[in-house]
Amino acid sequence: MTHTSPTIRILPMTVEGVEMTTVKEVQEQFFLEVLPSREGCYYYRAAGLKAEPGTIVLFQCDNRIIASAAFERLERRGGKLYFDVSSIKVFDPVGPDLLREVWPEKFENFSQVKQSLNAKAFPKFERRLTGIRVPKLALPYPTFDTAQELIQPGEVSLFILTDGRNFNIKPDGSGSTGFWRISPTRHRDRVVVYRAKPRNGRHFAELFTARYDGVVGPTEHDKYTVKLLDVKLAGTTYRRWQEFTGIGQTPHKYFSGVAVTPTHDLFVVDEDEESAFPEGAEKYRMHWARERDPEIARKAKCKRLSETGKLKCEACNFDYSEKYGDRGVGFIEAHHMIPVSQLNGKTKTRIKDLALVCSNCHRMLHRGPPLLSVAELKALLQDRE
């Protein structure tokens, strides 16, 4: 694949942490295994690399070019260069003759200097490469449009936005991400890390899934580091964080697995007694049957979760999951907004006919006369604040 790059740089190599004696071992062990497992992190000994994101780096080893990758960023703390894992490739080693042919005015011979080359000639260089191989991790990953596509049934997932500076992955698959103002006691099954990595001027992010392994902290600023296990690259997205999660700029968000579980039975509480309906038992039973339609109630809740990530009462904003934790996840009641005087046996219930309310507000909506609409009850509550 041809890359659009600001420039081409030659990087004389220093490889640490892996015992390698031949160029082939450097290619197969370091570039195809170690570097991808570090999420593209390359440790340098001396000066770093002053280059723009997207710069194509040609790795020089034993006076030959043996691999290439797209540069992402430099972290001087810890001496780290980061490369796009999906761009890593190794090939049959290339000597100085081909570089002189492709860049006759720029390249003379290999040295320990990080040489710069013109990017316009790079496609010609790529066409001459043979024996190209890429890491298994660089194979295409699925692309996701919304956070709900990554939520597992029955689980509570914590989604975290990061630019990667405080996101670390170890070779054994463990890792951490921080620093966040989150509750250390709140239950969460999984963590999904949204790592923003703009690419060629287009918004792009990698999505990592992990098992939650507790927190470290708090710091003096009441922030925590989230510990992770089994960190895996699950896919990518071209959606911005706000679009992907639907929650705005908040850097972390909890989602419940009930949002994408079509067959999950969401509990809807029955009314206590028919006396909530002064219009009479027959109208009450018709209204009750509509509100208890499990299919339409489930669709209404799933729609709300996909749009907001929460099931809040439309009248008072009460959230059962915030108040009761796991016991309250997925709990809300469905209230039919069509006045009972207009009900008949032929009208089909639609999602837009239902309001999601807490048990207290639901009871108050059915207490009369007069019966209140959700908007009227909400206004009543606001007037009392």
Summary of the structure (lengths in Angstrom):
residues: 385
radius of gyration: 28.7
end to end distance: 62.1
largest distance: 95.2
contacts: 1128
relative contact order: 0.09
helix: 29%
strand: 28%
